[in-house]
Amino acid sequence: MSDLGFYVVLLLAMFFNFTNGFHDAANAIATSVSTRALKLRTALLMAAAGNLIGSFFGAAVAATVGKGIISLPEDMSSLWVVGAALGGAIVWNLITWYFGMPSSSSHALIGGMVGAALAASAPVLWGGVVNKVLVPMIISPLVGFVVGYGVMLAILWIFRKGNPSTLNRRFRIAQTCSAAGMAFGHGMQDAAKTMGIVVLALIVSGRQTGSEIPLWVFFLTAIVLSVGTATGGRRIMKTLGSKIIELDPPQGFAAEATASSVLYVASLGFGAPVSTTHVISSAIMGVGATKRITAVRWGVAGNMVIAWVSTFPAAGLMAAAFYGISQLFT
């Protein structure tokens, strides 16, 4: 693969980053838009700005993606593996976006990396996959559900004597802050994953030796993610904002505050690339369950879980297929 291959992989990485932006834009703003705390255009601009700023705090997550999932030799042929991984993740993102299913771009990327590496007989660092990806993938939604349930119960108790219309108005204002927090957490997680794979491409192509993130990678990744976010993701937004449960402003605030807290702990505390989709979705379910269990549309939630579970292997299989096809041209 010639040097041109690096720029093709970089273009693929940025395209994945762009799809991540419009695919996962709903994670940060769906609840605020559905409760009418923010207008769609304002929410999209806020999410784009939060992604841009948050990306500069995601170095630990980028390191996990760049060197903790697969091990590739410093060889231009390794770019085929990286390119195939991105191809699998992009296709899965587009499929789930088309059907309005809030699947995880993060797990699509990591599944693609594992699938492409296996197809190429390259080493997969299973310890990193299990400890940094699979375990957090299971734990983070459970934490989101439980904490969301607890935060909403606390709000209901603290404001039990408040006037509903007054509380709704004030919590709409509070949601401006919680939505900004979600956007920041999304940038800290999702921009970092793309930065990690760009650094991996730089290393295997011999363009750098260390795993530090060049400044231009920070800016390019953050800007493309922000542009993708600003285009919106109305299909997925509808699922998160209203199909799981009809949210009011206090519930929206509780879900966003819960999800952003989980993202911060995962990013800054463990460098774990968790799914913003899983976290906010489970937080919404936990918040909704305080009203009554039947208030959550568990059929929709079940379909989402199916998408969650299938993302990793589906993206991996697609990436493996892309790698196999690429070898016909070598």
N, C-alpha and C positions, 0 to 999 in steps of 0.2 A: 504494500500500500504506500503510495508516494506521500510526500509532504502535504499534497493537496488533501489527503485523507484526514489529516488533523483538522483542517478547516471545515471539512464536511461533518466530522464528529462534533466540532464546536457549534456548527449550525444546527445539528440535530439536538444538541444539549439546550440551545436557546429556544428551539421550537418546543421541546418538552417543557421547558420553563414557562413558555407562553401558555401552553395548554394547562399547565398546573395553575397558572394565574386565573384563567377564566373558569377552569374546572372547580377550583377550590375557593374562588371568591366568595361563594355562598357561606363557607365556614365562618367567615368573619362578620358578615353583614346580614345574613338571612333573618335572624331573629329581630334585629333592629328595624329592618324594613317591614317585616310582617306585623310588628307591633306599632308601626307608624312612628317610631321614635326618630327615624331618619328617612329622608327621601332617597330614592334609589341612586340618583346621580351623586348626591352628597356622600352616601354610604360607600359607593364605589371609589370615589376620590379619597375618602378617609382610609379605606382598605389599601389602596395603592400606596399612599404615603406611609402607612404603618408597615407594609411589606418592605418598602425601601429602607426605612430606618432599622427595622428588626433584623434585616439580613446581615448587618454589621456585627451582630451579637451571636452569630451561629457557628463560630469556628469549631466548637467541640463536635457538633453534629456533622459538619463538613468532613472533619477528620475521620469520623466513624465510617462515613460513606466512602471516602477516598482510599482508606487503607485497612478498614476493618471487616470488609465483606468478602472480597475476592483478592487473589494475589496474581498479578500479571507480570510477565517479564518485560524488561525495557526493550521493546521491539515494536517496530511499526505495525507488524501483523496483529499485535494486541489491540490496535484500534478497531479492528473488525469486531472484537468482542464488545468493546465499549459502544460502538455504533449499533450493534445488534441489540444490546441491552436497552438503549434509548429507543430504538424502533419498537420493541415490544411494549415498553411503557407508554409511548405515544399512542399506539393503536388502541391499547386498553383504555387509556384516558378518553379517547374520542368515542369509543363504543359506549362507555358508561355515561359520558356526557350526553350523548344522543338520546339515551333512554332515561336521562334525568336521575341516574342513580349516584348518590354521593359516595363513591368508592375512594380508596386512598391512592393518590398519586405517589406518595412515598413508598408504599408497598409495591406499587406497580414498577417503580424504578428498581427497587432492591430485588424484587422477583425477577425482573429482566436481567439484572446483573448475574444472579445465580444461574438462571437458565442458559444465558449465553456462555458463561464460564464452564458449565457442565458440558455443553455441546462442543466446546473447544478443548475439553479435557484439561482445563486450567484449574488450579487449586481454589476451592471454596473454603473460606475460613468459618467453619461451622460453629465454632465457639462464639465468634462475633455475631453470626446470624441469629443464633439462639438467644444469647444473652442481651444483645443490643437491639434486636428486631422482634423475634417471635415472642419472647417473654413480655416486653413492653406492649406488644400488640394485643396480648391477652389482658394484661393488668390495667393498662390505661383506660379502656372503656369501662371496666368495672369500677375503677376509681372515679371516673367521670360520673357514672350513674349514682354511686353512693354519695359522693360529695355534693352533687347537684341536688339530690333528694334532701340531704341535710341542710344545705344552704337555703333551700326553698322553705323548709320547715321553720328555720330560724327567722326568715323574713315574715312568714305568716304569723309567728308568735309575737315578734317585736312590734309589728304594725297591725296587730289584731283589732285595735280600737280606732284605726285611722279611717278617714273618709276615702272610699274607693276611687272616686274621680280625682281627688287631690293626689293620692298615692300614684295613680297611673300617670299623671302629669309629671310628677317628680321622678318617677322611675324611668320615664322616657328621656329625661335629661341625664339621668345616671347611665342610661344605656349608651349615650355618646362616649362616655369613658370606657365602659366595658367592651364596646365594639372596637374602639381604638386599641385596647389591650389585646383583643383577639387578633387584630390585624398585625400588631407587633409580633405576637407569638407565632403567627403563620409565617411571617418573614424570617424569623429566627429559626424556624424549622425547615420550611420548604425551599427558601432561597439557598440555604446552607447545603441541602442535598444536591442541588445542581452544581454549586460551587465545588463540592467534593468530587463529583464525577468529572468536572472540567480539569481539576488538579490531577486526577488519575490519568486523564488523556495527556496532559502536559508531561507527566512523568514517563509513561510508557513510550511516548514519542521522542524522548530524550531532550525535551525543551526545558526541563528543570529537574533537579535532583532531590530537593527537599519537599516536604509536604505543606509548606507555608502557602497561603492563598495570596496570589498577586493582587495588587490594588485594582488593576483593571478588571479582574474577574469579579471582585465585589461589586463594582459599579455596573458592569455589563449585566450580570445576573440580576441584580436588584432592579435595574431599570426595565429589563424585559419582563420580569415577573410583575412589576407594577403596571406596565402597559397591558399585560394579559389580564390582570385583575380589573383594570379600568374598563375592559370590554364587557365585563359582567358574566354571570353564569345563571341566567334566569331559570333554566330548566331545573337545575339542582337546588337553586334558591327556593323554588316552590315546594320541593320535597321537604327540605329542612325547615322552612318557615311555617308551613301550614299542614302538610300531609301527615306528619307524625302526630302533632297535636296543635290545636289553635292556642297560640301563646298570647298572654297579656304582658304589659311592660315589666312587672315584677318578675314574672317567670323568665322573660327574655334576659333581664339583667342577671338573674341567678345562673342561668345556663352559660352566658358569656363569661361571667366572673369565674365560674368553676372551670370552664375549659381553658381559659387563658392561664389560670394558676397551674393547671396540670402541665401545660406546654412549657411554662417557665421552669418548673422543677425538672422536667425531662431534659430540656435543653441545657440549662446551666448546671444542674446537679449531676446528670448522668451522661450527657452527650448522646442520648438515645433518640434516634430518628422516629418518633412516634407519629401517628396519623392525626392531623388536625381534624379530619373528617370523622374518625372514630370518636375522638374526644368530645367534640361539640354535639354530635348526634346522641351519644350516650348520656351526656349532661342534659340534653333536652328531654330524653326519656325519663331520667331520674326526677327532673323538675316536674314533668307532667304527671308522674305517678303519685305525687303528693295530693293531687286533686282527687283522683281515684284511679285505680289500676286500669279501668276500662276507658279512661280518657285518652290513653295512648293508643294509637292505631297500630296494634301489634302486627297486623298483616303487612303494613308498609315497613315497619321495623324489621320484620322477618326477612323481607326481600332485601333490605339493606345489609343484613347480616350475611345473607348468601353472597352478595356482591363483595363484602369484606373478605369472606373466607376464600372466594374464588380468585381474588385479585392476584395474590402471590403466584399460585401455580399457572393461572391463565397468562399473565404477563411473561412468566418464565418460559412457557411453551412457545409463545409467539417469538420471544427473543431467540430461543434455540432454533426455530424455523428460519428466522432472519439470518442467523449465523450460517446455517446450512446453505441457504441460498447464496450468501456472500462468497462462499468458498467455490462456487461455480465460476466465479470471475477471477480467481487467483491462479 
